[in-house]
Amino acid sequence: MVDFATDQAVIGVVGAGAMGQGIAQVALTGGLHVTLYDLDAAARQRAGEQIAGRLDRLVEKGRMAADAAADAKARLTLADGLDGFANADAVVEAVTEDVAVKRAIFEQLEGLVGPDCLLASNTSSIPIARIAAGAKRPGRIAGMHFFNPVPLMALVELVEARETTPETLDALAALAQRMGRTPVRVKDTPGFLVNLGGRAYVTEALHIVQEGVAMPAQIDAVMRDCCGYRMGPFELMDLTGIDVNFPVTEIIHRGFFYDPRLRSTPDHRSLLDAGRLGRKTGAGFFTYDDGKPAEQPVDLVTNAEPPAKIVLLVDDPELTDLALAAEIEILAADDGESPIVTALPRGRDATQAAFDTGVEPSRLVAVDTEFDTSKRLVVMVPPGADFDSLQSVAAWLTASGVAVTAIQDSPGFIAQRIQAMVGNLGCEIAQRGLASPADIDTAMKLGLNYPMGPLELVDEMGPGRVHDMLMRMQQITGDDRYRPSLWLRRRALLGLSARTPD
């Protein structure tokens, strides 16, 4: 295997689109020689000019020395055909997502490159085994999935097909590091690691909307303010495009033989059918004007008076402090008229909390204090509730300086449901041996900008608490979508970290 630490290493890139250009650019800035080919001669020439232009802009911004940029541009060769890769040490294919096209390219490359040259595909959805099928030396073929825009995204997924040798993956990991990327290793599976692991965040949000619990803007606000995500699930889907995320979700769901934990909703499909593809068409889950989404109400605004007294069902320090700060009397027993407030019916809805405790459901208001409450609190009531109690409690909480989002009754509110599902899917990926716990967390943070990896999240929440949430949600809904991963169950029962290996 070639040593990619040497300055003489040559990397071939097939495809001069956005991904191919990005891969070529980071290889050049990593000190490698690059040969770039595209069937379209004009696109090939244009790519060379655009790569040079981006290197010049790095110099202008003070991120690259002028002599280093000049040296990088001198190491770029534009090839007239695939025979230009004869001296390549590795070739990365980045053409259209068509398995027949990719297989034809790999077949030609095998007859042109040396016996030690590694062959990698930048595919984001096609199994590497299908691309390598019929290859003379499948052991040197692997996936090398970069993320767009390549120069800004540090992650590279190294995809191991059944025939891929460990030496090939080790060498590609060294190549990725030379290119300034962070490699994670994943088995050849539908969606690989990031696209698979990212399903839970969006699909659970879709189910919350389908159940009539909350609107997309409310869910986005909760996940940003309470859980630290840079983007809510619906603004993320609108950004990537419904024509991208729905087919990917469908492929992954089908690829895992319709595991309910991976299924989408009819609403998701209906947007695709209607041509509401997100930002690119001006309408998706939200409507856009000059690229900005139309505002949707997310906060409960009320003119009600805060309650003078409340019944606090759960000894919650946060709600206790808020009540004392507002000079609200906390009753030792129900007086038959004051709001009854409960915190954290973990994995339960307000209906179940009322049933379990035997309190008067019409005055019960449930408040989620599981995550960050410094910006926003989420409240819900059971069916048939006295909305005066809800308005009064909302007035009290709003007066404390936080926004209040009121939702329909839901087992696990919003954030508990989504966070538990994100963590559970991360555990299932670990259970199936698709990637190591460390790589699972790294991939989700670098590939999707998650505030923490899914297994880190489980540890932060507590494996036992996450398992308890899922079990309760499964019991209440009867939906196997909430089936806990065995990886999570075993670590919850044994009191171990979710990152404890088998």
Stockholm file with secondary structure:
# STOCKHOLM 1.0

chainA/1-502         MVDFATDQAVIGVVGAGAMGQGIAQVALTGGLHVTLYDLDAAARQRAGEQIAGRLDRLVEKGRMAADAAADAKARLTLADGLDGFANADAVVEAVTEDVAVKRAIFEQLEGLVGPDCLLASNTSSIPIARIAAGAKRPGRIAGMHFFNPVPLMALVELVEARETTPETLDALAALAQRMGRTPVRVKDTPGFLVNLGGRAYVTEALHIVQEGVAMPAQIDAVMRDCCGYRMGPFELMDLTGIDVNFPVTEIIHRGFFYDPRLRSTPDHRSLLDAGRLGRKTGAGFFTYDDGKPAEQPVDLVTNAEPPAKIVLLVDDPELTDLALAAEIEILAADDGESPIVTALPRGRDATQAAFDTGVEPSRLVAVDTEFDTSKRLVVMVPPGADFDSLQSVAAWLTASGVAVTAIQDSPGFIAQRIQAMVGNLGCEIAQRGLASPADIDTAMKLGLNYPMGPLELVDEMGPGRVHDMLMRMQQITGDDRYRPSLWLRRRALLGLSARTPD
#=GR chainA/1-502 SS CCCTTSTTCEEEEECCSHHHHHHHHHHHHTTCEEEEECSSHHHHHHHHHHHHHHHHHHHHTTSSCHHHHHHHHHTEEECSSGGGGTTCSEEEECCCSCHHHHHHHHHHHHTTSCTTCEEEECCSSSCHHHHHTTCSCGGGEEEEEECSSTTTCCEEEEEECTTCCHHHHHHHHHHHHHTTCEEEEEESCTTTTHHHHTHHHHHHHHHHHHTTSCCHHHHHHHHHHTTCCSSCHHHHHHHHCHHHHHHHHHHHHHHTTTCGGGCCCHHHHHHHHHTCCBGGGTBSSSBEETTEECCCCCSCCCCCCCCSEEEECSCCHHHHHHHHHTTCEEESSCCSSSCEEEECCTTCCHHHHHHHHTCCGGGEEEEECSSCCSSEEEEECCTTCCHHHHHHHHHHHHHTTCEEEEECCCTTTTHHHHHHHHHHHHHHHHHTTSSCHHHHHHHHHHHHCCSSCHHHHHHHHCHHHHHHHHHHHHHHHCCGGGCCCHHHHHHHHHTCCTTCCC
#=GC SS_cons         CCCTTSTTCEEEEECCSHHHHHHHHHHHHTTCEEEEECSSHHHHHHHHHHHHHHHHHHHHTTSSCHHHHHHHHHTEEECSSGGGGTTCSEEEECCCSCHHHHHHHHHHHHTTSCTTCEEEECCSSSCHHHHHTTCSCGGGEEEEEECSSTTTCCEEEEEECTTCCHHHHHHHHHHHHHTTCEEEEEESCTTTTHHHHTHHHHHHHHHHHHTTSCCHHHHHHHHHHTTCCSSCHHHHHHHHCHHHHHHHHHHHHHHTTTCGGGCCCHHHHHHHHHTCCBGGGTBSSSBEETTEECCCCCSCCCCCCCCSEEEECSCCHHHHHHHHHTTCEEESSCCSSSCEEEECCTTCCHHHHHHHHTCCGGGEEEEECSSCCSSEEEEECCTTCCHHHHHHHHHHHHHTTCEEEEECCCTTTTHHHHHHHHHHHHHHHHHTTSSCHHHHHHHHHHHHCCSSCHHHHHHHHCHHHHHHHHHHHHHHHCCGGGCCCHHHHHHHHHTCCTTCCC
//
